[in-house]
Amino acid sequence: MYTFRVEELRHGLVGSIQHAGKPVPSAIGKARASGPLSLRSQGFQGDTVADRRNHGGAEKAVCVYPASRYEAWRERYGRELRRPAFGENLLVSGVDEGDTCVGDVISLGECVVQVSQPRVPCYKPAAFTGEKRLTVDLLTTGWTGWYLRVLEPGEVREGDEGRLVERLAEAPSVARLNELRYAEPIDADALSAVAEAPGLLDDWRHALRKRAEGGRRGTG
């Protein structure tokens, strides 16, 4: 049974982080909510994003991260990562990228949400945490977290349970998508097959097909 518990609920306004010696606008450092938050199609009440091309919007309304990964990062680096290292709105226990499939429909608090895609790694978690290895290590581990779209709005609070309502047949897991997109060597046949799976956004279909083509040409 796919279920998770909301351990932390976060939202926040755009601030700045330091990258390459310069301030960069970012809302990664979200504050923990003091009570329930209203969730609508574009995200949580009081939540913002700085880079609207790569974050936010209806297909990336909520960023989810598994609590168990923070312990894995601590073991990897020998220290705690500053939170929320990945700009997550929801820190959840009980599931991770291997359990979670694109297209999963989940009841959460008063809401119904759907897994839309993995979180694509960028430089901001490394800049926020001060851990320079993090960007590359997100690619190699696949510990990226994932995004949700909102099917039915409502309120969410810490302690709420997420429960699987529906899973698409043959839907790939978040972990599998990350493995195919970033791992070496390239498995062109698997990439082509998963690119046709249900529930994928067009951007992901294109990325997987492009990598498959590159693998067949030997260009990566």
Beta strands, then each sheet from edge to edge (+ up, - down):
strand 1: 3-11
strand 2: 15-19
strand 3: 22-26
strand 4: 31-32
strand 5: 37-40
strand 6: 43-44
strand 7: 62-66
strand 8: 90-93
strand 9: 105-108
strand 10: 111-118
strand 11: 146-152
strand 12: 154-156
strand 13: 161-166
sheet 1: 4+ 1- 8+ 7+ 11- 10+ 9- 13+
sheet 2: 2+ 3-
sheet 3: 6+ 5- 12+
end
